[in-house]
Amino acid sequence: MKTYILDDEPGALEVLEIHLTKHFPALQLVGKNTQPLKPIPEIILNKPDLLVIDIQMPKLNGFEVLEKLPKPWPSIIFVTAYDKFAIEAIKCSALYYLLKPINIKELKVAVEKAIEVKQTNQHQISLEELLYNLKLTQSIKQKIALKNNDTIEYIEPIDILRCEADNNYTKVFIRNQKKILISKTLKEFEHLLTPHDFIRIHQSHLINKAHIKRFIKTDGGSVILSDGTELPVARAKKDALIKYMEN
């Protein structure tokens, strides 16, 4: 696989190059750069199969660099010192990231997964989902990109009534009675939707606060949503929900 490294820290770029050269002889390094604006024409010309890119860079961050590249995009491994929001967005899109300082074992896992996913079209959909969600974080009227098999549906958070755990999948219930099964865990949806005023009320249930119609304190506690659905409230979640309802 032709590989390109982009990191604005010369020391970090050198460490990445050493590790990749030493542990992955099958990778062919076709370029590297510390300035995010300069390498775009070089990346387009060389068409790398794998791009290892830092997220936090001046003038142009890693996501903005990716947006300037033509499709199909290469496999991507994102690198970050620590950006909680970016990490959660990447994880929710089933993509790969590395925390600085680079751990060689984690690097090996990320490269192996990147090589594996390159053989499918799934990473293209995942990258589109990631960029869409990131782009709309500053928008007043946001939508959430939900990847279902080979399609992506764009849903406004206000239209999502609730999410229900189904093993490693999640059932997403939309206001028009539509139900979508997504291959993400409920915990991943909790990270994605908590900023949109969702609350986890049970191990299996994440609900939109805007759709709470009634809270019943008796019999262990339950909530009734705007569509008439009644859901149990876990004992550990009850106080937080009562506080929200009182406010």
C-alpha positions in Angstrom: 0.0 0.0 0.0 1.2 3.4 -1.0 1.3 5.5 2.2 1.5 9.3 2.9 2.1 10.9 6.4 0.9 14.4 7.3 1.7 15.8 10.7 2.7 19.4 11.5 5.0 18.2 14.3 8.4 17.2 12.7 9.2 14.9 15.7 5.9 13.1 15.6 6.2 12.7 11.8 9.7 11.2 12.2 8.4 8.7 14.8 5.6 7.6 12.5 7.9 7.2 9.6 10.3 5.1 11.7 7.6 2.8 13.0 5.9 2.3 9.6 9.2 1.6 7.9 10.4 -0.8 10.6 7.2 -2.8 11.2 5.4 -2.6 7.9 7.9 -3.3 5.1 4.9 -3.9 2.7 4.0 -0.2 3.0 5.6 2.1 0.4 6.1 5.6 1.7 5.3 7.9 -1.2 5.4 11.2 0.7 5.4 13.1 4.0 4.9 16.7 5.0 4.5 19.0 8.1 2.5 21.7 6.3 -1.2 20.8 5.7 -1.7 23.2 2.8 1.3 22.1 0.7 0.9 18.3 0.2 -2.6 18.3 -1.3 -1.4 18.3 -4.9 1.2 15.7 -4.1 -1.4 13.5 -2.4 -3.7 13.8 -5.4 -0.8 13.0 -7.8 0.5 9.9 -5.9 -3.0 8.5 -5.0 -1.9 6.8 -1.7 -3.8 3.8 -0.4 -3.3 4.9 3.2 -3.1 8.4 4.6 -1.9 8.8 8.2 -3.0 12.3 9.2 -2.9 14.5 12.3 -6.2 16.1 13.3 -4.9 19.3 15.0 -2.9 21.3 12.5 -2.7 25.1 11.9 -4.6 26.7 9.0 -6.1 23.4 7.9 -7.0 20.5 10.2 -7.0 16.8 9.2 -10.7 16.7 8.4 -10.4 19.8 6.1 -7.5 18.3 4.2 -9.6 15.1 3.6 -12.4 17.2 2.2 -10.1 18.8 -0.3 -9.1 15.3 -1.7 -11.0 13.8 -4.6 -13.0 10.5 -4.1 -12.5 7.7 -3.7 -10.6 8.6 -0.5 -7.7 6.4 0.8 -7.9 4.5 4.0 -7.4 7.0 6.8 -5.7 6.7 10.2 -6.3 9.8 12.3 -3.7 10.9 14.8 -4.5 13.3 17.7 -2.9 14.5 21.0 -6.4 14.5 22.5 -9.6 15.9 21.1 -12.6 14.4 22.9 -15.2 15.5 20.4 -13.1 14.4 17.3 -12.4 11.0 18.9 -16.1 10.4 19.7 -17.0 11.4 16.1 -14.4 9.1 14.6 -15.4 6.2 16.9 -19.1 6.6 16.0 -18.1 6.3 12.3 -16.2 3.1 12.9 -12.9 4.7 11.8 -9.4 4.4 13.3 -7.4 6.9 15.4 -4.2 6.9 17.3 -3.4 9.0 20.4 0.0 10.7 20.8 2.5 9.5 21.8 2.2 6.7 19.4 1.9 3.2 20.8 3.4 0.6 18.5 0.8 -2.1 19.3 -2.1 0.3 18.6 -0.4 1.4 15.4 -0.1 -2.2 14.2 -3.8 -2.8 14.9 -4.8 0.5 13.1 -2.7 -0.3 10.0 -4.0 -3.9 9.8 -7.6 -2.7 10.0 -6.8 0.0 7.4 -5.4 -2.6 5.0 -8.4 -4.8 5.6 -11.0 -2.0 5.1 -9.3 -0.8 1.9 -10.6 -3.9 0.2 -14.2 -2.8 0.7 -16.2 0.3 0.0 -17.3 0.6 3.6 -14.7 3.2 4.6 -15.9 5.6 2.0 -19.4 5.6 3.6 -17.9 5.9 7.1 -15.8 8.9 6.0 -18.8 10.6 4.4 -20.7 10.0 7.6 -17.9 11.5 9.7 -17.4 14.6 7.6 -21.2 15.3 7.5 -21.6 15.0 11.3 -18.5 17.2 11.9 -19.5 19.8 9.4 -22.9 20.3 11.0 -21.7 20.6 14.6 -21.9 24.4 14.4 -25.1 24.5 12.6 -28.3 25.6 14.4 -30.4 23.0 12.6 -28.3 19.9 12.7 -28.8 16.5 11.3 -27.3 13.2 12.3 -26.0 10.9 9.6 -27.1 7.3 10.2 -25.4 4.6 8.2 -27.6 1.7 7.4 -26.0 -1.1 5.2 -24.9 0.8 2.1 -27.0 3.9 2.6 -26.8 7.0 4.8 -29.9 8.7 6.1 -29.8 12.3 7.4 -32.1 12.8 10.4 -32.7 15.9 12.5 -32.2 15.0 16.2 -35.6 16.4 17.1 -37.2 13.8 14.9 -35.5 10.9 16.8 -37.8 9.7 19.6 -35.5 7.1 21.2 -32.8 4.6 20.7 -33.0 1.0 22.0 -30.1 -1.4 22.4 -30.2 -4.7 20.4 -26.9 -6.5 21.3 -24.3 -4.7 19.2 -26.9 -2.9 17.2 -29.3 -0.1 18.0 -32.9 0.5 17.0 -33.5 4.1 16.2 -37.1 5.2 16.4 -38.1 8.2 14.2 -41.1 10.4 14.8 -43.0 9.2 11.8 -43.1 5.7 13.3 -40.1 4.6 11.1 -37.5 2.3 12.7 -33.9 2.0 11.6 -31.5 -0.7 12.7 -27.9 0.7 12.9 -24.7 -1.3 13.5 -23.6 0.9 16.5 -23.9 0.2 20.2 -26.2 2.3 22.3 -23.2 3.7 24.1 -21.9 5.1 20.8 -25.3 6.7 20.2 -25.2 8.1 23.7 -21.9 9.9 22.9 -23.3 11.2 19.6 -26.7 12.3 20.9 -26.1 13.6 24.4 -25.2 17.1 23.0 -28.6 17.1 21.3 -30.4 16.8 24.7 -30.8 13.0 24.9 -30.7 11.2 28.2 -29.9 7.5 29.0 -32.7 6.3 31.3 -31.9 2.6 31.2 -29.2 0.1 30.1 -31.3 -0.5 27.0 -32.9 3.0 26.4 -31.7 6.4 25.3 -34.5 9.0 24.9 -35.0 12.5 23.5 -35.9 14.8 26.3 -38.1 16.8 23.9 -40.4 13.9 23.5 -41.0 13.1 27.2 -44.8 13.5 27.8 -45.1 12.1 31.3 -42.9 10.7 34.1 -44.4 8.1 36.4 -42.6 7.8 39.7 -44.5 4.7 41.0 -43.7 1.0 40.3 -40.0 1.6 39.9 -40.4 4.6 37.6 -41.2 4.9 33.9 -41.6 7.6 31.1 -44.2 8.0 28.5 -43.1 9.5 25.2 -45.0 11.6 22.7 -45.9 8.5 20.6 -47.3 6.7 23.7 -44.4 4.4 24.3 -43.8 3.6 27.9 -40.2 2.8 29.0 -38.7 1.7 32.3 -36.3 4.0 34.2 -33.3 2.3 35.9 -33.0 3.0 39.6 -29.5 4.6 39.0 -30.9 7.0 36.4 -34.1 8.0 38.3 -32.6 10.9 40.3 -31.1 12.5 37.2 -34.4 12.2 35.3 -36.4 13.7 38.3 -34.0 16.6 38.5 -34.4 17.3 34.8 -38.2 17.1 35.0 -38.3 19.4 38.0 -36.2 22.0 36.2 
